[in-house]
Amino acid sequence: MGVRNDIQDAVRALPPGGVVGYGDVARACGTVAVLVGKALAFCAEDVPWQRVIGSDGTLRTARRSSLCAARQRALLEAEGVTFDAGGRVPPEEPAWERGRAALAVWRHGLTPRPPSPRGKEEPIPPSPVGRGGRGVGPAGKDARPDERGGISGGDGPPPLPRPPAGRDRRGKHNGVKHE
């Protein structure tokens, strides 16, 4: 899964009538707010993009066009979100709390994430090699760390020879004194 898919899944978890800021989604997905805006500019049809607004309550889509902002405002008002006289969602509006609570639940995995339209993907398990564990890795099932930090005892290739004292693999002087 990529960052774009994570962003869209997080926004799908927002309930009707809930709003969050671009930065809130970015923190939940481990990215930056600019990428959230770019991912939502070209999102799938089932992503409720209108529920992501500026952290100060403004509709950032107004920068793109006034028609986009009018459409976003109409969609949010249909969900019960209220605006102040300046066209912002005030910070005391309950929509902020609903949106941030749903995003926190999604982030911490307290409920299952909404299904993704791209199909079910199997997660890639972490490799036990290099983390002190034994397991199937590049060196085989009997892999174990050797005294130099490499892998030995498996079916993998033999370790590289050590460079002569005082020279690295390219023949350059490495600062080690000859004894």
C-alpha positions, 0 to 999 in steps of 0.5 A: 500500500502506498501513501496515496491509498493510506490517505484515501482509506483514512478519509473514507473512515471519516463519518458524515458530518465530521471534518478534519484538517489536511495536517490531521490526515497527514499525521495519521498517515505519516506524511505531509499535508501537501501530499494529502491535498494532491492525493485528494485532488485526484481521488476515487469516487467513493472518497469523501474529499469534502470532509478535509478542510484547512486547519483554520476551518477554511475551504482550501478548494477555493484556491483552485476555483470558487465552484469547487469551494461552493460544491464542497460547502454544499456537500458539507452543509448537507451533512449538517456541518455549519459555517460562520459568517466568514465561511469557515467551520468554527473550531467549536463546531462538533464536526471537528471532534467527530472527524478527529475521533474517527481518524484516531480510531482508524489510525490506531486500528481499533476498528477495521479499516474500510474495505479498499476497492483495489482488492485485498492485499497480503501484508509483507511479513518482516524479515527475521534476518538482521533482527537477531532472529533465525528464519528463512532469508537469503542464506537459508533456514539455518542462517545465523549471524557469524562473528563478523556480523555476516550470515553463515551456515546457510545456502547463500553465497560465501562472505566477501574476503576481507581487504588486506590490512591498510587497504580497502576493497578498491586498493585505497589506504583505509588508515589501518596500521600494519602490524 
